[in-house]
C-alpha cells in the first residue's frame, strides 16, 4: 500500500513538473544559491515518476534511501530504529544530514573535489 502511494505521488509530481516548472523550491537555494541537505528531493520524485532511476539516485541518494526505509519500516527496521536511544538516533540523523549536505555542495560545484 505504501509503495503504491509513493508511486502515485511520484507520477503526480512528474506530471505537474512537465506542465509547469516552478524552479528551485528550496528557500535556501532560491535566495542564496546554496543547496540544503534535502535539495534534489523533488527531483528524485520527478525522475522516479518518469522512470529515470539513475537520475533520481544521483539527485539525492539520501532521499531515495529514506523513502525505501520508510517503505520497509513496518517489516522490521522501524522497530530497530525506535528501540535505539534518542542520542544515537540524533547522531545518525546529524551525520546523514552532514553527508547529504556535502553531496549537494559537490553536486552543485560548491565543494572542491
Gaussian input, Z-matrix of N, CA and C with variables (Angstrom, degrees):
# hf/3-21g

backbone

0 1
 N
 C     1     B1
 C     2     B2     1     A1
 N     3     B3     2     A2     1     D1
 C     4     B4     3     A3     2     D2
 C     5     B5     4     A4     3     D3
 N     6     B6     5     A5     4     D4
 C     7     B7     6     A6     5     D5
 C     8     B8     7     A7     6     D6
 N     9     B9     8     A8     7     D7
 C    10    B10     9     A9     8     D8
 C    11    B11    10    A10     9     D9
 N    12    B12    11    A11    10    D10
 C    13    B13    12    A12    11    D11
 C    14    B14    13    A13    12    D12
 N    15    B15    14    A14    13    D13
 C    16    B16    15    A15    14    D14
 C    17    B17    16    A16    15    D15
 N    18    B18    17    A17    16    D16
 C    19    B19    18    A18    17    D17
 C    20    B20    19    A19    18    D18
 N    21    B21    20    A20    19    D19
 C    22    B22    21    A21    20    D20
 C    23    B23    22    A22    21    D21
 N    24    B24    23    A23    22    D22
 C    25    B25    24    A24    23    D23
 C    26    B26    25    A25    24    D24
 N    27    B27    26    A26    25    D25
 C    28    B28    27    A27    26    D26
 C    29    B29    28    A28    27    D27
 N    30    B30    29    A29    28    D28
 C    31    B31    30    A30    29    D29
 C    32    B32    31    A31    30    D30
 N    33    B33    32    A32    31    D31
 C    34    B34    33    A33    32    D32
 C    35    B35    34    A34    33    D33
 N    36    B36    35    A35    34    D34
 C    37    B37    36    A36    35    D35
 C    38    B38    37    A37    36    D36
 N    39    B39    38    A38    37    D37
 C    40    B40    39    A39    38    D38
 C    41    B41    40    A40    39    D39
 N    42    B42    41    A41    40    D40
 C    43    B43    42    A42    41    D41
 C    44    B44    43    A43    42    D42
 N    45    B45    44    A44    43    D43
 C    46    B46    45    A45    44    D44
 C    47    B47    46    A46    45    D45
 N    48    B48    47    A47    46    D46
 C    49    B49    48    A48    47    D47
 C    50    B50    49    A49    48    D48
 N    51    B51    50    A50    49    D49
 C    52    B52    51    A51    50    D50
 C    53    B53    52    A52    51    D51
 N    54    B54    53    A53    52    D52
 C    55    B55    54    A54    53    D53
 C    56    B56    55    A55    54    D54
 N    57    B57    56    A56    55    D55
 C    58    B58    57    A57    56    D56
 C    59    B59    58    A58    57    D57
 N    60    B60    59    A59    58    D58
 C    61    B61    60    A60    59    D59
 C    62    B62    61    A61    60    D60
 N    63    B63    62    A62    61    D61
 C    64    B64    63    A63    62    D62
 C    65    B65    64    A64    63    D63
 N    66    B66    65    A65    64    D64
 C    67    B67    66    A66    65    D65
 C    68    B68    67    A67    66    D66
 N    69    B69    68    A68    67    D67
 C    70    B70    69    A69    68    D68
 C    71    B71    70    A70    69    D69
 N    72    B72    71    A71    70    D70
 C    73    B73    72    A72    71    D71
 C    74    B74    73    A73    72    D72
 N    75    B75    74    A74    73    D73
 C    76    B76    75    A75    74    D74
 C    77    B77    76    A76    75    D75
 N    78    B78    77    A77    76    D76
 C    79    B79    78    A78    77    D77
 C    80    B80    79    A79    78    D78
 N    81    B81    80    A80    79    D79
 C    82    B82    81    A81    80    D80
 C    83    B83    82    A82    81    D81
 N    84    B84    83    A83    82    D82
 C    85    B85    84    A84    83    D83
 C    86    B86    85    A85    84    D84
 N    87    B87    86    A86    85    D85
 C    88    B88    87    A87    86    D86
 C    89    B89    88    A88    87    D87
 N    90    B90    89    A89    88    D88
 C    91    B91    90    A90    89    D89
 C    92    B92    91    A91    90    D90
 N    93    B93    92    A92    91    D91
 C    94    B94    93    A93    92    D92
 C    95    B95    94    A94    93    D93
 N    96    B96    95    A95    94    D94
 C    97    B97    96    A96    95    D95
 C    98    B98    97    A97    96    D96
 N    99    B99    98    A98    97    D97
 C   100   B100    99    A99    98    D98
 C   101   B101   100   A100    99    D99
 N   102   B102   101   A101   100   D100
 C   103   B103   102   A102   101   D101
 C   104   B104   103   A103   102   D102
 N   105   B105   104   A104   103   D103
 C   106   B106   105   A105   104   D104
 C   107   B107   106   A106   105   D105
 N   108   B108   107   A107   106   D106
 C   109   B109   108   A108   107   D107
 C   110   B110   109   A109   108   D108
 N   111   B111   110   A110   109   D109
 C   112   B112   111   A111   110   D110
 C   113   B113   112   A112   111   D111
 N   114   B114   113   A113   112   D112
 C   115   B115   114   A114   113   D113
 C   116   B116   115   A115   114   D114
 N   117   B117   116   A116   115   D115
 C   118   B118   117   A117   116   D116
 C   119   B119   118   A118   117   D117
 N   120   B120   119   A119   118   D118
 C   121   B121   120   A120   119   D119
 C   122   B122   121   A121   120   D120
 N   123   B123   122   A122   121   D121
 C   124   B124   123   A123   122   D122
 C   125   B125   124   A124   123   D123
 N   126   B126   125   A125   124   D124
 C   127   B127   126   A126   125   D125
 C   128   B128   127   A127   126   D126
 N   129   B129   128   A128   127   D127
 C   130   B130   129   A129   128   D128
 C   131   B131   130   A130   129   D129
 N   132   B132   131   A131   130   D130
 C   133   B133   132   A132   131   D131
 C   134   B134   133   A133   132   D132
 N   135   B135   134   A134   133   D133
 C   136   B136   135   A135   134   D134
 C   137   B137   136   A136   135   D135
 N   138   B138   137   A137   136   D136
 C   139   B139   138   A138   137   D137
 C   140   B140   139   A139   138   D138
 N   141   B141   140   A140   139   D139
 C   142   B142   141   A141   140   D140
 C   143   B143   142   A142   141   D141
 N   144   B144   143   A143   142   D142
 C   145   B145   144   A144   143   D143
 C   146   B146   145   A145   144   D144
 N   147   B147   146   A146   145   D145
 C   148   B148   147   A147   146   D146
 C   149   B149   148   A148   147   D147
 N   150   B150   149   A149   148   D148
 C   151   B151   150   A150   149   D149
 C   152   B152   151   A151   150   D150
 N   153   B153   152   A152   151   D151
 C   154   B154   153   A153   152   D152
 C   155   B155   154   A154   153   D153
 N   156   B156   155   A155   154   D154
 C   157   B157   156   A156   155   D155
 C   158   B158   157   A157   156   D156
 N   159   B159   158   A158   157   D157
 C   160   B160   159   A159   158   D158
 C   161   B161   160   A160   159   D159
 N   162   B162   161   A161   160   D160
 C   163   B163   162   A162   161   D161
 C   164   B164   163   A163   162   D162
 N   165   B165   164   A164   163   D163
 C   166   B166   165   A165   164   D164
 C   167   B167   166   A166   165   D165
 N   168   B168   167   A167   166   D166
 C   169   B169   168   A168   167   D167
 C   170   B170   169   A169   168   D168
 N   171   B171   170   A170   169   D169
 C   172   B172   171   A171   170   D170
 C   173   B173   172   A172   171   D171
 N   174   B174   173   A173   172   D172
 C   175   B175   174   A174   173   D173
 C   176   B176   175   A175   174   D174
 N   177   B177   176   A176   175   D175
 C   178   B178   177   A177   176   D176
 C   179   B179   178   A178   177   D177
 N   180   B180   179   A179   178   D178
 C   181   B181   180   A180   179   D179
 C   182   B182   181   A181   180   D180
 N   183   B183   182   A182   181   D181
 C   184   B184   183   A183   182   D182
 C   185   B185   184   A184   183   D183
 N   186   B186   185   A185   184   D184
 C   187   B187   186   A186   185   D185
 C   188   B188   187   A187   186   D186
 N   189   B189   188   A188   187   D187
 C   190   B190   189   A189   188   D188
 C   191   B191   190   A190   189   D189
 N   192   B192   191   A191   190   D190
 C   193   B193   192   A192   191   D191
 C   194   B194   193   A193   192   D192
 N   195   B195   194   A194   193   D193
 C   196   B196   195   A195   194   D194
 C   197   B197   196   A196   195   D195
 N   198   B198   197   A197   196   D196
 C   199   B199   198   A198   197   D197
 C   200   B200   199   A199   198   D198
 N   201   B201   200   A200   199   D199
 C   202   B202   201   A201   200   D200
 C   203   B203   202   A202   201   D201
 N   204   B204   203   A203   202   D202
 C   205   B205   204   A204   203   D203
 C   206   B206   205   A205   204   D204
 N   207   B207   206   A206   205   D205
 C   208   B208   207   A207   206   D206
 C   209   B209   208   A208   207   D207
 N   210   B210   209   A209   208   D208
 C   211   B211   210   A210   209   D209
 C   212   B212   211   A211   210   D210
 N   213   B213   212   A212   211   D211
 C   214   B214   213   A213   212   D212
 C   215   B215   214   A214   213   D213
 N   216   B216   215   A215   214   D214
 C   217   B217   216   A216   215   D215
 C   218   B218   217   A217   216   D216
 N   219   B219   218   A218   217   D217
 C   220   B220   219   A219   218   D218
 C   221   B221   220   A220   219   D219
 N   222   B222   221   A221   220   D220
 C   223   B223   222   A222   221   D221
 C   224   B224   223   A223   222   D222
 N   225   B225   224   A224   223   D223
 C   226   B226   225   A225   224   D224
 C   227   B227   226   A226   225   D225
 N   228   B228   227   A227   226   D226
 C   229   B229   228   A228   227   D227
 C   230   B230   229   A229   228   D228
 N   231   B231   230   A230   229   D229
 C   232   B232   231   A231   230   D230
 C   233   B233   232   A232   231   D231
 N   234   B234   233   A233   232   D232
 C   235   B235   234   A234   233   D233
 C   236   B236   235   A235   234   D234
 N   237   B237   236   A236   235   D235
 C   238   B238   237   A237   236   D236
 C   239   B239   238   A238   237   D237
 N   240   B240   239   A239   238   D238
 C   241   B241   240   A240   239   D239
 C   242   B242   241   A241   240   D240
 N   243   B243   242   A242   241   D241
 C   244   B244   243   A243   242   D242
 C   245   B245   244   A244   243   D243
 N   246   B246   245   A245   244   D244
 C   247   B247   246   A246   245   D245
 C   248   B248   247   A247   246   D246
 N   249   B249   248   A248   247   D247
 C   250   B250   249   A249   248   D248
 C   251   B251   250   A250   249   D249
 N   252   B252   251   A251   250   D250
 C   253   B253   252   A252   251   D251
 C   254   B254   253   A253   252   D252
 N   255   B255   254   A254   253   D253
 C   256   B256   255   A255   254   D254
 C   257   B257   256   A256   255   D255
 N   258   B258   257   A257   256   D256
 C   259   B259   258   A258   257   D257
 C   260   B260   259   A259   258   D258
 N   261   B261   260   A260   259   D259
 C   262   B262   261   A261   260   D260
 C   263   B263   262   A262   261   D261
 N   264   B264   263   A263   262   D262
 C   265   B265   264   A264   263   D263
 C   266   B266   265   A265   264   D264
 N   267   B267   266   A266   265   D265
 C   268   B268   267   A267   266   D266
 C   269   B269   268   A268   267   D267
 N   270   B270   269   A269   268   D268
 C   271   B271   270   A270   269   D269
 C   272   B272   271   A271   270   D270
 N   273   B273   272   A272   271   D271
 C   274   B274   273   A273   272   D272
 C   275   B275   274   A274   273   D273
 N   276   B276   275   A275   274   D274
 C   277   B277   276   A276   275   D275
 C   278   B278   277   A277   276   D276
 N   279   B279   278   A278   277   D277
 C   280   B280   279   A279   278   D278
 C   281   B281   280   A280   279   D279
 N   282   B282   281   A281   280   D280
 C   283   B283   282   A282   281   D281
 C   284   B284   283   A283   282   D282
 N   285   B285   284   A284   283   D283
 C   286   B286   285   A285   284   D284
 C   287   B287   286   A286   285   D285
 N   288   B288   287   A287   286   D286
 C   289   B289   288   A288   287   D287
 C   290   B290   289   A289   288   D288
 N   291   B291   290   A290   289   D289
 C   292   B292   291   A291   290   D290
 C   293   B293   292   A292   291   D291
 N   294   B294   293   A293   292   D292
 C   295   B295   294   A294   293   D293
 C   296   B296   295   A295   294   D294
 N   297   B297   296   A296   295   D295
 C   298   B298   297   A297   296   D296
 C   299   B299   298   A298   297   D297
 N   300   B300   299   A299   298   D298
 C   301   B301   300   A300   299   D299
 C   302   B302   301   A301   300   D300
 N   303   B303   302   A302   301   D301
 C   304   B304   303   A303   302   D302
 C   305   B305   304   A304   303   D303
 N   306   B306   305   A305   304   D304
 C   307   B307   306   A306   305   D305
 C   308   B308   307   A307   306   D306
 N   309   B309   308   A308   307   D307
 C   310   B310   309   A309   308   D308
 C   311   B311   310   A310   309   D309
 N   312   B312   311   A311   310   D310
 C   313   B313   312   A312   311   D311
 C   314   B314   313   A313   312   D312
 N   315   B315   314   A314   313   D313
 C   316   B316   315   A315   314   D314
 C   317   B317   316   A316   315   D315
 N   318   B318   317   A317   316   D316
 C   319   B319   318   A318   317   D317
 C   320   B320   319   A319   318   D318
 N   321   B321   320   A320   319   D319
 C   322   B322   321   A321   320   D320
 C   323   B323   322   A322   321   D321
 N   324   B324   323   A323   322   D322
 C   325   B325   324   A324   323   D323
 C   326   B326   325   A325   324   D324
 N   327   B327   326   A326   325   D325
 C   328   B328   327   A327   326   D326
 C   329   B329   328   A328   327   D327
 N   330   B330   329   A329   328   D328
 C   331   B331   330   A330   329   D329
 C   332   B332   331   A331   330   D330
 N   333   B333   332   A332   331   D331
 C   334   B334   333   A333   332   D332
 C   335   B335   334   A334   333   D333
 N   336   B336   335   A335   334   D334
 C   337   B337   336   A336   335   D335
 C   338   B338   337   A337   336   D336

   B1=1.4502
   B2=1.5316
   B3=1.3504
   B4=1.4661
   B5=1.5239
   B6=1.3271
   B7=1.4640
   B8=1.5248
   B9=1.3250
   B10=1.4641
   B11=1.5235
   B12=1.3204
   B13=1.4650
   B14=1.5162
   B15=1.3332
   B16=1.4634
   B17=1.5253
   B18=1.3296
   B19=1.4637
   B20=1.5240
   B21=1.3248
   B22=1.4720
   B23=1.5237
   B24=1.3264
   B25=1.4703
   B26=1.5203
   B27=1.3368
   B28=1.4609
   B29=1.5239
   B30=1.3222
   B31=1.4666
   B32=1.5188
   B33=1.3294
   B34=1.4686
   B35=1.5185
   B36=1.3291
   B37=1.4679
   B38=1.5243
   B39=1.3326
   B40=1.4653
   B41=1.5284
   B42=1.3250
   B43=1.4623
   B44=1.5171
   B45=1.3289
   B46=1.4661
   B47=1.5239
   B48=1.3266
   B49=1.4594
   B50=1.5211
   B51=1.3350
   B52=1.4645
   B53=1.5207
   B54=1.3322
   B55=1.4614
   B56=1.5241
   B57=1.3360
   B58=1.4621
   B59=1.5172
   B60=1.3237
   B61=1.4637
   B62=1.5297
   B63=1.3395
   B64=1.4550
   B65=1.5181
   B66=1.3266
   B67=1.4574
   B68=1.5195
   B69=1.3276
   B70=1.4690
   B71=1.5309
   B72=1.3296
   B73=1.4603
   B74=1.5271
   B75=1.3161
   B76=1.4637
   B77=1.5287
   B78=1.3415
   B79=1.4720
   B80=1.5290
   B81=1.3247
   B82=1.4643
   B83=1.5227
   B84=1.3167
   B85=1.4601
   B86=1.5247
   B87=1.3188
   B88=1.4613
   B89=1.5270
   B90=1.3418
   B91=1.4668
   B92=1.5186
   B93=1.3537
   B94=1.4627
   B95=1.5223
   B96=1.3207
   B97=1.4560
   B98=1.5167
   B99=1.3376
   B100=1.4638
   B101=1.5264
   B102=1.3300
   B103=1.4602
   B104=1.5262
   B105=1.3155
   B106=1.4693
   B107=1.5322
   B108=1.3246
   B109=1.4689
   B110=1.5285
   B111=1.3161
   B112=1.4707
   B113=1.5227
   B114=1.3394
   B115=1.4631
   B116=1.5189
   B117=1.3008
   B118=1.4502
   B119=1.5168
   B120=1.3417
   B121=1.4646
   B122=1.5198
   B123=1.3176
   B124=1.4586
   B125=1.5229
   B126=1.3329
   B127=1.4582
   B128=1.5240
   B129=1.3354
   B130=1.4667
   B131=1.5235
   B132=1.3312
   B133=1.4612
   B134=1.5254
   B135=1.3184
   B136=1.4660
   B137=1.5207
   B138=1.3288
   B139=1.4599
   B140=1.5264
   B141=1.3286
   B142=1.4659
   B143=1.5272
   B144=1.3249
   B145=1.4573
   B146=1.5184
   B147=1.3358
   B148=1.4642
   B149=1.5271
   B150=1.3495
   B151=1.4569
   B152=1.5098
   B153=1.3216
   B154=1.4680
   B155=1.5337
   B156=1.3206
   B157=1.4661
   B158=1.5192
   B159=1.3171
   B160=1.4691
   B161=1.5293
   B162=1.3176
   B163=1.4718
   B164=1.5257
   B165=1.3230
   B166=1.4710
   B167=1.5173
   B168=1.3107
   B169=1.4647
   B170=1.5231
   B171=1.3174
   B172=1.4592
   B173=1.5256
   B174=1.3238
   B175=1.4635
   B176=1.5205
   B177=1.3264
   B178=1.4585
   B179=1.5321
   B180=1.3315
   B181=1.4618
   B182=1.5245
   B183=1.3189
   B184=1.4584
   B185=1.5276
   B186=1.3188
   B187=1.4572
   B188=1.5242
   B189=1.3279
   B190=1.4667
   B191=1.5288
   B192=1.3400
   B193=1.4725
   B194=1.5263
   B195=1.3434
   B196=1.4688
   B197=1.5263
   B198=1.3180
   B199=1.4601
   B200=1.5204
   B201=1.3260
   B202=1.4650
   B203=1.5263
   B204=1.3393
   B205=1.4660
   B206=1.5241
   B207=1.3281
   B208=1.4646
   B209=1.5238
   B210=1.3307
   B211=1.4654
   B212=1.5286
   B213=1.3368
   B214=1.4603
   B215=1.5284
   B216=1.3205
   B217=1.4699
   B218=1.5242
   B219=1.3278
   B220=1.4658
   B221=1.5332
   B222=1.3261
   B223=1.4599
   B224=1.5241
   B225=1.3276
   B226=1.4562
   B227=1.5129
   B228=1.3572
   B229=1.4620
   B230=1.5386
   B231=1.3130
   B232=1.4652
   B233=1.5110
   B234=1.3104
   B235=1.4631
   B236=1.5305
   B237=1.3340
   B238=1.4622
   B239=1.5260
   B240=1.3195
   B241=1.4654
   B242=1.5278
   B243=1.3334
   B244=1.4696
   B245=1.5222
   B246=1.3233
   B247=1.4654
   B248=1.5303
   B249=1.3183
   B250=1.4657
   B251=1.5277
   B252=1.3307
   B253=1.4714
   B254=1.5343
   B255=1.3140
   B256=1.4757
   B257=1.5182
   B258=1.3133
   B259=1.4669
   B260=1.5327
   B261=1.3219
   B262=1.4685
   B263=1.5252
   B264=1.3328
   B265=1.4708
   B266=1.5221
   B267=1.3378
   B268=1.4656
   B269=1.5248
   B270=1.3155
   B271=1.4594
   B272=1.5171
   B273=1.3333
   B274=1.4676
   B275=1.5228
   B276=1.3223
   B277=1.4702
   B278=1.5264
   B279=1.3303
   B280=1.4621
   B281=1.5182
   B282=1.3334
   B283=1.4628
   B284=1.5245
   B285=1.3127
   B286=1.4711
   B287=1.5278
   B288=1.3254
   B289=1.4697
   B290=1.5313
   B291=1.3339
   B292=1.4684
   B293=1.5313
   B294=1.3318
   B295=1.4692
   B296=1.5316
   B297=1.3325
   B298=1.4693
   B299=1.5256
   B300=1.3268
   B301=1.4617
   B302=1.5244
   B303=1.3382
   B304=1.4616
   B305=1.5245
   B306=1.3353
   B307=1.4663
   B308=1.5267
   B309=1.3345
   B310=1.4600
   B311=1.5225
   B312=1.3289
   B313=1.4664
   B314=1.5247
   B315=1.3234
   B316=1.4680
   B317=1.5331
   B318=1.3165
   B319=1.4675
   B320=1.5211
   B321=1.3291
   B322=1.4600
   B323=1.5234
   B324=1.3419
   B325=1.4700
   B326=1.5072
   B327=1.3246
   B328=1.4619
   B329=1.5279
   B330=1.3208
   B331=1.4612
   B332=1.5209
   B333=1.3204
   B334=1.4675
   B335=1.5225
   B336=1.3011
   B337=1.4630
   B338=1.5124
   A1=110.04
   A2=115.31
   A3=118.27
   A4=111.41
   A5=116.70
   A6=120.47
   A7=110.65
   A8=117.28
   A9=120.67
   A10=110.39
   A11=117.21
   A12=120.84
   A13=111.79
   A14=116.94
   A15=120.73
   A16=110.98
   A17=116.69
   A18=120.45
   A19=110.92
   A20=116.84
   A21=120.32
   A22=110.81
   A23=117.44
   A24=120.51
   A25=110.82
   A26=117.22
   A27=120.61
   A28=111.22
   A29=117.43
   A30=120.56
   A31=111.69
   A32=117.02
   A33=120.70
   A34=111.32
   A35=117.30
   A36=120.80
   A37=110.20
   A38=117.07
   A39=120.24
   A40=110.66
   A41=116.63
   A42=120.26
   A43=112.58
   A44=116.55
   A45=120.39
   A46=111.08
   A47=116.40
   A48=119.77
   A49=111.71
   A50=116.92
   A51=119.46
   A52=110.97
   A53=116.95
   A54=120.40
   A55=111.95
   A56=116.86
   A57=120.00
   A58=109.45
   A59=117.45
   A60=122.08
   A61=109.15
   A62=118.24
   A63=120.59
   A64=114.54
   A65=119.06
   A66=121.65
   A67=109.75
   A68=117.49
   A69=119.60
   A70=111.30
   A71=115.67
   A72=120.16
   A73=111.81
   A74=117.23
   A75=122.06
   A76=109.90
   A77=117.81
   A78=119.53
   A79=112.46
   A80=118.32
   A81=120.69
   A82=110.29
   A83=116.61
   A84=119.85
   A85=111.88
   A86=117.06
   A87=120.32
   A88=111.71
   A89=117.04
   A90=120.05
   A91=114.34
   A92=118.07
   A93=119.92
   A94=112.89
   A95=117.35
   A96=120.61
   A97=113.11
   A98=117.02
   A99=121.98
   A100=108.37
   A101=117.75
   A102=119.73
   A103=111.75
   A104=116.44
   A105=121.59
   A106=108.33
   A107=118.79
   A108=120.14
   A109=113.68
   A110=118.20
   A111=121.41
   A112=112.94
   A113=118.09
   A114=119.83
   A115=108.94
   A116=115.63
   A117=121.35
   A118=112.93
   A119=116.83
   A120=119.30
   A121=111.86
   A122=117.58
   A123=120.28
   A124=109.83
   A125=115.94
   A126=120.63
   A127=110.86
   A128=117.00
   A129=120.56
   A130=109.83
   A131=117.22
   A132=120.59
   A133=111.56
   A134=117.04
   A135=120.05
   A136=110.25
   A137=116.62
   A138=120.62
   A139=111.38
   A140=117.61
   A141=120.29
   A142=110.37
   A143=116.95
   A144=120.77
   A145=112.57
   A146=116.46
   A147=120.34
   A148=111.72
   A149=116.25
   A150=120.08
   A151=114.56
   A152=117.85
   A153=121.99
   A154=108.80
   A155=115.85
   A156=120.84
   A157=112.77
   A158=118.64
   A159=120.81
   A160=110.28
   A161=116.74
   A162=120.22
   A163=110.38
   A164=117.29
   A165=120.59
   A166=110.13
   A167=116.70
   A168=120.76
   A169=111.23
   A170=117.21
   A171=121.20
   A172=111.70
   A173=118.00
   A174=121.61
   A175=111.16
   A176=117.79
   A177=120.94
   A178=108.56
   A179=116.77
   A180=119.34
   A181=113.03
   A182=117.26
   A183=121.25
   A184=111.05
   A185=116.98
   A186=120.47
   A187=110.21
   A188=116.35
   A189=120.27
   A190=109.47
   A191=116.83
   A192=120.87
   A193=111.10
   A194=116.91
   A195=120.36
   A196=110.78
   A197=116.84
   A198=120.44
   A199=111.79
   A200=116.36
   A201=119.97
   A202=111.34
   A203=116.48
   A204=119.40
   A205=111.61
   A206=117.07
   A207=119.79
   A208=111.56
   A209=115.96
   A210=119.24
   A211=111.34
   A212=116.50
   A213=121.02
   A214=113.47
   A215=118.41
   A216=121.92
   A217=113.76
   A218=120.30
   A219=119.22
   A220=113.65
   A221=117.55
   A222=120.54
   A223=113.51
   A224=118.55
   A225=120.33
   A226=115.92
   A227=119.29
   A228=118.81
   A229=113.71
   A230=117.24
   A231=120.22
   A232=111.89
   A233=116.80
   A234=121.60
   A235=110.63
   A236=115.71
   A237=120.25
   A238=110.99
   A239=116.15
   A240=120.79
   A241=110.74
   A242=116.15
   A243=119.80
   A244=111.86
   A245=117.95
   A246=120.34
   A247=112.38
   A248=117.98
   A249=120.73
   A250=109.78
   A251=117.07
   A252=119.95
   A253=111.03
   A254=115.69
   A255=120.68
   A256=111.32
   A257=117.45
   A258=120.15
   A259=110.69
   A260=116.58
   A261=120.28
   A262=110.52
   A263=117.14
   A264=119.71
   A265=110.63
   A266=116.70
   A267=119.96
   A268=111.51
   A269=116.65
   A270=120.06
   A271=112.25
   A272=115.82
   A273=119.91
   A274=110.09
   A275=117.28
   A276=120.27
   A277=111.58
   A278=116.98
   A279=120.77
   A280=112.04
   A281=116.42
   A282=120.54
   A283=110.70
   A284=117.34
   A285=120.92
   A286=110.01
   A287=117.57
   A288=120.47
   A289=110.85
   A290=117.57
   A291=120.73
   A292=110.98
   A293=116.95
   A294=120.20
   A295=109.95
   A296=117.14
   A297=120.52
   A298=110.50
   A299=116.61
   A300=119.27
   A301=110.64
   A302=117.58
   A303=120.25
   A304=110.72
   A305=116.91
   A306=121.10
   A307=110.34
   A308=117.06
   A309=120.52
   A310=111.50
   A311=117.52
   A312=120.22
   A313=110.64
   A314=116.90
   A315=121.00
   A316=110.18
   A317=115.94
   A318=121.06
   A319=112.24
   A320=116.63
   A321=121.19
   A322=112.68
   A323=117.09
   A324=120.79
   A325=113.86
   A326=118.62
   A327=121.55
   A328=112.54
   A329=117.13
   A330=122.38
   A331=106.86
   A332=115.32
   A333=118.70
   A334=110.66
   A335=116.39
   A336=121.62
   A337=110.83
   D1=-43.94
   D2=178.91
   D3=-64.19
   D4=-41.23
   D5=-179.82
   D6=-63.15
   D7=-39.51
   D8=178.04
   D9=-65.10
   D10=-40.05
   D11=177.33
   D12=-64.43
   D13=-42.39
   D14=178.37
   D15=-64.78
   D16=-40.96
   D17=178.55
   D18=-64.72
   D19=-42.23
   D20=178.41
   D21=-63.60
   D22=-40.97
   D23=178.25
   D24=-63.80
   D25=-43.14
   D26=179.57
   D27=-62.75
   D28=-42.42
   D29=178.37
   D30=-65.19
   D31=-39.23
   D32=179.29
   D33=-65.74
   D34=-44.54
   D35=179.74
   D36=-64.99
   D37=-40.66
   D38=178.75
   D39=-62.08
   D40=-41.92
   D41=178.54
   D42=-64.95
   D43=-42.68
   D44=178.22
   D45=-64.51
   D46=-39.51
   D47=-178.97
   D48=-65.56
   D49=-37.34
   D50=178.46
   D51=-65.14
   D52=-33.89
   D53=-178.67
   D54=-77.15
   D55=-36.51
   D56=-175.62
   D57=-154.25
   D58=118.65
   D59=178.98
   D60=-94.54
   D61=108.71
   D62=-177.61
   D63=-78.17
   D64=-5.44
   D65=-175.49
   D66=82.26
   D67=-166.00
   D68=-178.28
   D69=-62.79
   D70=129.76
   D71=178.51
   D72=-89.89
   D73=-21.89
   D74=-177.98
   D75=-70.53
   D76=121.03
   D77=-180.00
   D78=-61.43
   D79=-38.21
   D80=179.93
   D81=-62.02
   D82=-46.78
   D83=-179.58
   D84=-69.91
   D85=-37.28
   D86=-179.03
   D87=-63.62
   D88=-40.37
   D89=-173.91
   D90=-96.01
   D91=-23.56
   D92=-177.99
   D93=-117.24
   D94=-18.78
   D95=-175.79
   D96=83.22
   D97=-0.67
   D98=-179.96
   D99=-99.42
   D100=124.30
   D101=-179.52
   D102=-74.77
   D103=150.19
   D104=175.18
   D105=-92.62
   D106=171.69
   D107=179.66
   D108=-59.96
   D109=-26.14
   D110=-178.53
   D111=-92.94
   D112=-1.39
   D113=178.69
   D114=-58.31
   D115=140.66
   D116=-178.21
   D117=96.94
   D118=-7.54
   D119=-178.81
   D120=-65.75
   D121=-40.07
   D122=176.82
   D123=-65.08
   D124=-40.34
   D125=178.08
   D126=-61.56
   D127=-36.16
   D128=177.25
   D129=-57.08
   D130=-48.10
   D131=-179.00
   D132=-67.48
   D133=-37.96
   D134=179.50
   D135=-64.94
   D136=-48.58
   D137=-178.75
   D138=-66.80
   D139=-40.34
   D140=178.27
   D141=-65.15
   D142=-38.96
   D143=178.63
   D144=-65.05
   D145=-27.08
   D146=178.26
   D147=-93.45
   D148=0.37
   D149=177.66
   D150=84.01
   D151=12.92
   D152=179.26
   D153=-95.61
   D154=80.73
   D155=-172.03
   D156=-69.34
   D157=-37.57
   D158=179.47
   D159=-66.21
   D160=-40.60
   D161=178.70
   D162=-66.45
   D163=-36.44
   D164=177.38
   D165=-64.42
   D166=-43.25
   D167=-179.67
   D168=-66.88
   D169=-35.96
   D170=178.92
   D171=-70.67
   D172=-35.17
   D173=-177.66
   D174=-61.99
   D175=-46.78
   D176=176.69
   D177=-163.53
   D178=92.70
   D179=-178.32
   D180=-62.69
   D181=-23.09
   D182=-178.69
   D183=-73.81
   D184=-34.16
   D185=175.12
   D186=-68.00
   D187=-40.41
   D188=177.64
   D189=-61.71
   D190=-47.11
   D191=-179.88
   D192=-62.56
   D193=-42.37
   D194=179.48
   D195=-63.80
   D196=-40.47
   D197=177.84
   D198=-62.65
   D199=-43.71
   D200=178.23
   D201=-64.68
   D202=-40.72
   D203=178.49
   D204=-64.42
   D205=-38.27
   D206=177.42
   D207=-65.70
   D208=-36.62
   D209=177.81
   D210=-68.19
   D211=-35.14
   D212=-176.58
   D213=-90.97
   D214=-10.13
   D215=-175.46
   D216=-52.11
   D217=-42.88
   D218=-179.58
   D219=-66.13
   D220=-16.63
   D221=-177.66
   D222=-86.58
   D223=-0.82
   D224=177.59
   D225=144.52
   D226=-43.93
   D227=-177.91
   D228=-59.64
   D229=-28.39
   D230=178.68
   D231=-64.17
   D232=-35.95
   D233=178.47
   D234=-65.17
   D235=-41.97
   D236=178.00
   D237=-62.47
   D238=-41.88
   D239=-179.03
   D240=-64.77
   D241=-45.77
   D242=-178.42
   D243=-66.76
   D244=-29.78
   D245=-178.19
   D246=-80.72
   D247=-15.04
   D248=178.71
   D249=-71.86
   D250=146.88
   D251=177.50
   D252=-61.34
   D253=149.18
   D254=-178.22
   D255=-58.01
   D256=-37.00
   D257=-179.22
   D258=-62.98
   D259=-40.93
   D260=178.77
   D261=-67.61
   D262=-43.30
   D263=178.98
   D264=-60.95
   D265=-43.75
   D266=179.11
   D267=-64.28
   D268=-37.92
   D269=177.37
   D270=-64.29
   D271=-42.64
   D272=178.36
   D273=-63.95
   D274=-45.61
   D275=179.57
   D276=-62.68
   D277=-40.79
   D278=178.05
   D279=-63.85
   D280=-43.36
   D281=179.31
   D282=-65.13
   D283=-42.38
   D284=179.08
   D285=-64.00
   D286=-41.86
   D287=178.50
   D288=-63.36
   D289=-40.26
   D290=179.49
   D291=-65.13
   D292=-44.33
   D293=179.41
   D294=-67.56
   D295=-38.62
   D296=178.33
   D297=-63.50
   D298=-39.69
   D299=179.28
   D300=-66.36
   D301=-41.36
   D302=176.18
   D303=-61.26
   D304=-40.12
   D305=177.30
   D306=-59.02
   D307=-46.98
   D308=-178.53
   D309=-66.75
   D310=-40.72
   D311=178.45
   D312=-62.97
   D313=-39.08
   D314=176.75
   D315=-68.01
   D316=-42.65
   D317=-178.71
   D318=-59.74
   D319=-37.11
   D320=-179.64
   D321=-92.77
   D322=6.58
   D323=176.18
   D324=76.18
   D325=19.86
   D326=-179.44
   D327=-97.07
   D328=-8.11
   D329=-179.76
   D330=-119.17
   D331=128.13
   D332=-178.76
   D333=-64.96
   D334=141.47
   D335=-179.98
   D336=-77.70

